[in-house]
Structures are given as structure tokens and as C-alpha cells.
Amino acid sequence: MKKSNFLKIVMTLVMAFAFSGAFAQTTITVIDFSGANATAPTISSIAAGVETPLTNPADYTVGGAGGNVITTTATLGVGTYAIYDGSGERTTFITDGSITSITVRTHTIAFSQDGNYEQNAEEVYQTVGSTFRLYADPDPIYNPSYAGAGTLDANALWTWDLGDIDLAPDAAIGGSWVDDATGINENYVEITAPSAAGSYTISVTESNTAVACTDNGQSIAVNVIAAPIATITTLDPAVACGDQAAAAVAMTFTEAVPAALAGYAFAVTESIDNLSDLGGSPTVTNVTSTADFVDYPTDGKLNTGNALTGAASPYGFTFNTSALTVRNNQITRYTYTLVKATNQGASASASGLISAISQKSEYIDVIVNGGDINTYPWGAKSTFIAIVVPQPQTGPIYYIPNDYAY
């Protein structure tokens, strides 16, 4: 597949907004790529693709315990601003003039293209709550240095239209900057944690301040979908007498993706225990446990190429328990529990489901920013329990013997 030649300019914004009229300045805390305090940051305004450095100290001062806090002399006005730290790492942010406190993380401007991005050839699926980026390939005529050095022409502008997609910063900023018909000298857009599922058309048009012409732009379909859910649908059986055959346990996976994209990482544990009785608080003695009775790791997900069934969501899967035999001639309980894939260990969040799309959706959070893969809660039923009891052994009948005398 053809790889896109996209500039990898990595930007992460973590915003804290305060709207009190008592503030007359903007405080910007700058964190570098590694997550530590940046050093000697500077700030520039961006207008019509041109960056203009603010004059230090007339416009701002730099302080803080780590020398990483920019304090402007007045609240920053409406516009786009670029932050550089002392290592040359960069990020940008937008303000509507009401931001008085913001934390930004700079990232290295990588002139080598990110080969994991591909040219638009299909609809995009993204899990709700996962931040993602889209890149537009710069026109080589107007950006002749891009292919080699990754440099954008100073006059090149990109205007993005996100349609109705929900952006987390919208409520605080008062309108997404990519929707206001203002071009910026950046060939990417970062969509922060969209919270509303839906199908959206996102478009972008490149222009250049040196000439008065544009084309019809490019567009891409983005489907923001609800988090995946897995649940066990087979009901727990009644207590059974004596040895029983293995039980078939059915599951469903609900996620609004085509069958070709459906893939799930999870595991099933098995615990076989002897119980002292069938009361509410029996003494439990473990016979044996298996952590990976069923295991589909993130690099070997359950999908329609192996055991996942169905042409559309909800998809199906069935696993068989061990033979439900009475162990040690005692009441025996078999418990099967959904857990996260065993190859995740402590690297993922709490026990839950990972899907192919949810994992891919976290490219920025995991691959770029070094975070953990997120897992999603199980559905209404995440365990299957079967209990078998030994067959009662009827004891001998006692009577008064015929030769008893008194």
C-alpha cells in the first residue's frame, strides 16, 4: 500500500480554562515531549501563515520553578499561537481571547514522514473518546522543500472543515478553529477525544497567500463509534448431579464496524474449586486454575478469519468449558471469567476488552505519547458458573433384627 508523505508534527494540548474577568494575563505552562518541564520557552503569534515572535520581556516573562511558565502581560487575544521550548520542540494552540490558563506539551518537529499513515482510500473508524489526527499532503509546487526537508512554504495555508463532529475543546473555546474558514500554516488537524458517535465528513483545502486560487479540496469519511462491548449470553445452569459433559458458552461482541474490521483481544480464566456446601458462605478449596483457558492477545485477535461469527454486529463466539466432572467426590464449581488479554499484563488499564479499532484509535495516545492501551468494560455478564455435585450414596437400611430379644 502506498504510504502518505505526511509531516509528523506532534501536538498535545491539555487545557485548563478559567473565565474570570479578574485575570488580565494568560499563564502558559509548557511541558516538553518527555513530560518534563520545558526550558526557556518562547511564544509567537500566527497570522496568514506568518509567525511573529512576541517580544520578551515587553509582551511576556518566563518563570516558574523549572523556567517553563510563560506569563503574558495581557490576556492573549483571539488567534493562533506557537510555542517553542529551549530544545526547539513546538506546538500550537488557538484562543478565542478568554483563555487565562493553559498547559501545552511541545513535541519534536519530525521532518521524516510517519509511514504508518496511508492515503485516503476507505472510511475511517475511530472509537469515541480517542484523539486522532488527519494530515493533508502538501502540494509539491507550492511546498517544494517538503518532500526532502519536511518544510512547509511560509505562504501555504490549510483550511479544515469538521462538519458536525464534536470536539472536547469546543465548549471552552467557543467554536473549533478548523471550522471558522481561517487557513493556518499547518497541514494537519488533531481532533481531541470526540465524545459523540456519528458519521462525519471532514474536508480540507490548501491555498497560498501568494496566489488567489484554490481547488475543490479533499474530504474523508470518519465514523466515530461507541466503545466495543463483550458479554456472555449463556445462562448459568442449575446445579447438576454427577459428571456432566463440557458446556458451550456463547458470547457476543457489539461494535459498529464491518466484519472485515472486527477483531477482539481478551482472555477467559478457568477456576475449578471444591465447595464445602451449597450455602451462602462455603469453604472454598481451589483444585486448579488456568489464566489463559481462552486467550486472544492483541497480536492475535479473535476475528472472522478464525472463530468470530456473523456478518454484522453483534458478532458471535463460542468456547467450550472443561468436562464438568465432580472432583475429589466433593461439590465442584467451575468458573469462567472474562479478563483482558494476557499479553497486556500491567501495560493496559483495568480488565476489559480491546478491539482492533479501539487499539488503532489510540495511535496518538499510545504510539506517539507512550500511554497505555485502553480497555473497555465488559457487558452485563462476564462470568459463567457451573456446579456439579456428587451423586448421593444411599446408605443401608437399618431395622430391628428378627432375633432381637427383650
N, C-alpha and C positions, 0 to 999 in steps of 0.2 A: 504493500500500500504506500502511496505517495505521502511523504511527510511534509508538513507545512513548515515554511520558513518564518516562524513567528518569533518576535523579540521577547525574550523572557525577562520582563520587568516585574519583579515580585513585590507586591504591596499588601500589607495587612494593616487594617485600621481597627483599633479598639477605642470606641468613642465614649466619653462621658460628658454629657451635656448639662449645663446649668443656664437658666434663662433669667436669672435675677437682674434687674436693672441696676443693682448696686455695683456691678462689676464694670470697669472701664478698660479692661485689658483682656487679652487672651493668653492663657498659660498652656504651653505645649510641652508635654513630657515625651522625650524621644528615646525609644528603645531600639537597639541595633538588631541585626539579623539573628544573633545568637540568643537574644532575650535579655542581654545585659544592658545597663545604662550606656547610651551612646556618649560620645565625647565631642565637644566643640561643634554643636550643630549650627547650621545656618538656614535661613529661610528666604525664598524668592516668591514673588507673585508671578502668575502665568496669565497672559492676555494675548489672544490671537496667535497662540503658539509660541510667544516670545517670553522667556523668563527674565525677570528683572529683580536682582538681589535687593532685599531690604538693607538699609544702611545701619550697621551696628556701630555705636550704640544708640544712634538717634531714633531708630524705629523699634529696637528691641534690645534686651540684655540676655545673657546666658548665665545661669547659675545652677542652684541645686547641689546636693551633696556629691553627685557624680558629674557635675558640669554638663548636665543633659536637659536642663529645663529652659526653654525659651519663654521669656515674658515680654509681650509686646507693650508698647506704650499706650496703645488704644485697642479696643476690640477690633479684630480683623473684619474688614468689610466683606461684602459679597464677592466671591471669586474663587479661583483655584490657586493653590499654593503648593510649592515644592519644598521639601525638607531634605537637606543633606547632612550626614553626620561627618565626623572627622576622618572617617575611612573612605569617604566618597560614596557610601551607600545612600539610596534615595527612596523617597516615597512622595505621593501627592495626596492632597485632601481638598474637599470642597466645603465652603461655608456659606450660609445664607446671611451672615452678619450677626447671628445670635449665639454663636459658639463662644463660650468663655473658658472652657477647659477641655482638652483633648489629648489623648495619648496615641502616638503613632509609632509604628515599627518600620524602620528602614530595611531595605533588602539590597543585596548586591545587584547591580545592573549587569546582567549576563549577556554578553554580545554573542555567545553561541546559542543557536536556536534550540528550543526544547523539542526534541524529536518525538515526544510522546503525544503531541498534538497532531491531529490529522485534518486534512482539508475537508470542508463541509460536504458530506455525501449521504447523510442519514439524519433522522430526527434524533435529538439529544434527550436522554433521560437523566434526571437529577433527583435525588431524594430530598424531601423537604428539610430545611434547616442546614443544608450543606453549601458552603460558599464555593463558587466556581468562577472561572474566567473564560472569556472568549477573546480571541485575537483576530485581527484583520491583517492580511498580508499586504505590506506597503507596496504601492505602485513603484516599480524599479526606475521608471523615467523620472519621477519626482523625488525618489529616495535612492539615488544611485549608490550610496555608501552602505545601504542596509545589508545587502547580501554578504558583504565581506566583513564590515566592522560592526554591523548592527546599529548604525547611526540613522536616526530619522532626520529628514530635512527640517530645518527650523520653521519653514512656512507650511509644512504639512499638517492638516487637521483631520480629525475623525469625529463624526457626529453620530452618536448612538441613539437608538430609539428602542426602549424596552417594552413598549406597549403597556399591558396591564400587570406585568409581573410585580410581585410585592417585594420591596426591599426593606430590610430591617431599619436602615437609617432614615427612611422617608419621613416617619412621624416626627423625628427630631430635627431633621434638616429642613423639612417643609417642601419636599419635592426633589426627585432624583436629578442630579446634574446631567445625566445622559439623556434625559427626556426634554431638556429645555432648549433644544435646537442650537446649542452652543458647541462648536467644534473645539477640541483640545488636541494638543500635540502629544497624544498617547494613542497607540494603536491597539489598546486592549481595554476591556471593561471587567471589573470584578463585581459580581453580584453576591451580596453578602446575605447568607442564611435566609433565602426566600422562605416565607412561612405559610404561603397559601398554595395548595396543589392546584394545578391547572395547566392548560396548553397555551403557550405563548409564542409569538413571532418576534424575534429580535433582529433588528436591522442596523446597518452601519453604512455610512457614505464617507468616502475620503474626498477631501478638497485641498486646495492650496491657495494661500493668500496671494501668490504671485500671478495667478490666472483666475478668471471668472468662469470656470466651467466645472461641472460635476457629471457623473454618470448616474444610473438608477440605483447604485449601491448593491449591497448583498444582504441576504436575510437567512435566518436559520430558525428551525422549529425546535423549541425547548419544552419538554414535558416535565413539569415538576410534580413528583408523585409522592403519595403518602409512604411512610416507612413500612418495610416489609413485616409481616406477622406470620408466625408459625404456631400451629396449635394441634394438639392431639384430639382426634374426634372419636376414637373408640372409647366407649364407656368401660369403667372398671367392672369386671364380672363379679357375680355373687361368690361367696366363699364356696369352694368346690371340695368334694370329698374324694380323697385319693389322688393318685397321679393323673395329670392331665397333659394333653398334647400342647405344643407351643402355641401361643396366641398370636394372631396377626393384628398389629397395631397400626391404624391408619392415621395419617397426618395431612393437613392442608397448609399451603403456603399462599398467602394473599399479597399480591403486589401487581400494580398496573403496568406490567411490561409484557412485550411479546414473548412467546415461548422460547424463541432463539436467544433471548437475553436473560431468561430466568435461570438463576444459579444461587445456591444457598450453602453457607458454611455453618455447621453446627455439629453437636455430638449428642449421643444418648448414653447415659451411665446405667449400669445394672447393679443392683444391690440385692443379695439373697440373704434373708435373715430368718432365724428361728424366733418364734414368739412364745412366751410362757403361757399366754392365754389370749382369748379374743376380746378381753375387756378394753377399757379406755386407756390404761397405762400398763401395758405388758412389759416384762423384761425382754429386751431385745439382744440377741446374740448374733453377730454377723457371721455368716457362713463363708461368703466370698463376695468380692466387689470387682467390677470391671469399669474403668474410667472411659474406655473407648469402645463400648459394646457396638455402637454405631458411630462412625466418625467421618465427616466430610470437611476437611480442612479448607482454608482459604485458597490454597493452591490445588485443590481437587474437589471443587464444589459439587453438590448434588445438582444435576441438570437433566435436560431431556435427552442428552447423549448417554446417560447411564440409567438411573432409576426414577427420575421425576416423570410424572404422567400428566396428561392434559394438554389441550391446545390453547388454553387461555386461563387466566387467574379466576378462581383459586386452583393452583396446581396440587397434585396429589403425590403421596409417597407412603409406602407400607413397609414396616420391618417386622420380623418375627422374633418373639421372645425365645428364651431357652425353654426346653421342655419343662413344664411346671410340675416337677416331681416333689414329693414330700422328702425333706432332708432330715436325717437323724431321727426319723419317726416322731417328729415334732411339727407343730403348726409352722408352716413356712410361707413367708411373704416375699413376693418378687416385686421390686420397684424399679421402674424405668423412668428416668428424668432427663428432660431436655436441658442441655448446657451449651455454652459456647464451644466453638471448635477447639480441639486440644492443642493445635499448633499456635493458638493465641496466648495461652497462659496468662501472665500478668501484663502482657502488652496491650490488651484491649480493655475496654471498660467492663462493667458488670456483665454477668452471664446473660447472653441473649443472642439473637440471630444477626448474622451478617449476610447480605445478599451481594451478588456480583455488581448490581447497580449502586447499592449503598456504599460499597467499598470504593468503587470507581468515583463516586460523587465526592469523596473526601480526599481527592488528589491534592488539593491545596493544603488542607489541614494536616495530612499525613506525610505525603511525599515532599512537599515544599517546606512546611513548617515543622515537620518532625513530631507531630502529635500521634496519638493512639487511634487505632481503628475503632470506630464506634459500634456498639452492639444495640439491638433493638429488642424491647421486652417481648416475651412470649405471649401467646394469646390466652384465652380463658382457661385452657387446660394444658399443663406442661408435664404431667406425670401420668403413668399408667401403673396400677397396682393390682396384682392378683394374689389371692391367698388360697393355699390348699392345706387341708387338714388330714391327718392320718385317719384311715377308716377305723371306727370304734371296734375294739376287740371284745365281743360279748363274753363275759365271764361265765363259769359253770353255775348251774342251778343248785342251790342248797335246799335240803329238806330234812325232816326228822327221819332218821333211818328206821326201818321197819323193826329192827331188833332192839330199839331203844326201850329200856325198862325203867319204871319209877315206882 
